């Protein structure tokens, strides 16, 4: 998988899912960014560290398989 932020943003733009739902799953997997910082990270306004990007990639993979 490429950049999980872009994959998540693509899903949001195609109205497959909303950012809040992605954030909830990210948070459930152990991500620690609050909802606002997470959304800023998805849109590229803030960076995601390696750990958060890994968690987001798990979430995107799970959501893509549904």
C-alpha positions in Angstrom: 0.0 0.0 0.0 1.1 3.5 -0.7 0.4 6.4 1.5 -2.4 5.4 3.9 -3.4 9.1 4.3 -4.1 9.3 0.6 -6.0 6.0 0.6 -8.1 7.2 3.6 -8.8 10.6 1.9 -9.8 8.8 -1.3 -12.3 6.7 0.6 -13.8 9.9 2.2 -14.0 11.7 -1.1 -15.8 8.8 -2.7 -18.3 8.9 0.2 -17.4 5.3 1.2 -16.8 6.4 4.8 -16.4 9.5 6.9 -13.3 10.7 8.7 -14.9 10.3 12.2 -15.4 6.5 11.5 -11.8 6.1 10.3 -10.6 8.0 13.4 -12.6 5.8 15.7 -11.0 2.7 14.3 -7.6 4.3 14.3 -8.1 5.2 18.0 -9.4 1.7 18.8 -6.2 0.2 17.3 -4.1 2.4 19.7 -3.7 5.7 17.8 -3.4 8.6 20.1 -4.1 11.7 18.0 -7.3 13.5 18.8 -10.0 13.8 16.1 -8.9 17.2 15.0 -5.2 16.4 14.7 -6.1 13.1 12.9 -8.2 15.0 10.3 -5.4 17.5 9.8 -3.0 14.6 9.3 -5.3 13.0 6.7 -5.5 16.3 4.8 -1.7 16.7 5.0 -1.8 19.8 7.3 0.0 17.9 10.0 2.3 14.9 9.7 1.7 11.4 10.9 4.6 9.7 12.6 5.5 6.2 11.5 3.5 4.5 14.2 0.3 6.4 13.4 0.8 5.8 9.7 1.1 2.1 10.4 -2.1 2.1 12.4 -3.9 4.0 9.7 -2.7 1.5 7.1 -4.3 -1.3 9.2 -7.6 0.7 9.3 -7.5 1.4 5.6 -6.9 -2.3 4.8 -9.7 -3.4 7.0 -12.1 -0.9 5.6 -11.1 -1.7 2.0 -11.8 -5.4 2.6 -15.4 -4.7 3.6 
